[in-house]
């Protein structure tokens, strides 16, 4: 009863890994156009947003857990 489910899961993970290694980089080259910003100019990766959070989370522990 469980053998077909195990094969299905194993093959799905195997094929998705194969696609992630081969097809996704090719599609990125096709669909991502224009000039990419360097990492230092990316506002999402700003260090200031992460440096203030740990002390704030430690100060309000119960609120953080909620």
ABEGO torsion letter per residue (X at the ends): XAAAAAAAAAAAAAAAAAAAAAAAAAAAAAABBEBBBBAAABAAABAAAAAAAAAAAAABAAAAAX
